[in-house]
Amino acid sequence: MKTYESDPETPERERRFVGVSEYEVVGDGTTLVAYGLGACVGLAVYDPENAVGGLAHAMLPRRSDGDGTSDGKYVDAAVEQMLREAVSAGASYAALEGYVVGGSDLLDLTELPREVSDDNVATAREAFAELDVPVEGSDVGGGRGRTVEFDTGTGRIAVVTAYDPEPILLREGEGGNEESEN
């Protein structure tokens, strides 16, 4: 059985759900979670020097593809807005890292073109590149849904799938909770 040990002196961190077409940027150590990433992509930004991070759950590649109602709905707008808000929250732009999760081809979606998954991933990489933010990790494509958990206090970014109970670590955490096998 897997357990997670934590230091009794360290307070339990808040967990915040990031829904479809939403994003959050925090500098308070909150753990951000996006469930059920299929064709959608989870986009994370993190400044390890200042422990400021953000997570988006975007469903369409470009704002020009839709009605423009929500920055979190579109990959390009979500990346740009999260970077802007991360800097406002105390992040150093030069230290920011990008991460991309999702873009799976799970279902025969009648509402979306089949290539939306690939377009979401490509647009994410392009958006980060255009803004000079390196993509330091990704887990994309294939036929599996994903959940991403981002502990902004430690920087740990873990991806869990229904087919594999062991998380894929896109970024190791620094301090805080450590995994152990029992």
ABEGO torsion letter per residue (X at the ends): XBBBBBBAABBBBBBBBBBBGBBBBBAAGBBBBBBGBBABBBBBBBBAAAGBBBBBBBABABAAABAGABAAABAAAAAAAAAAAAAAAGBBAAABBBBBBEGBBABBBAABBAAAAAAAAAAAAAAAAAAGBBBABBBBEEABBBBBBBBAAAGBBBBBBAABABBBBABBBBEEBBBBBX
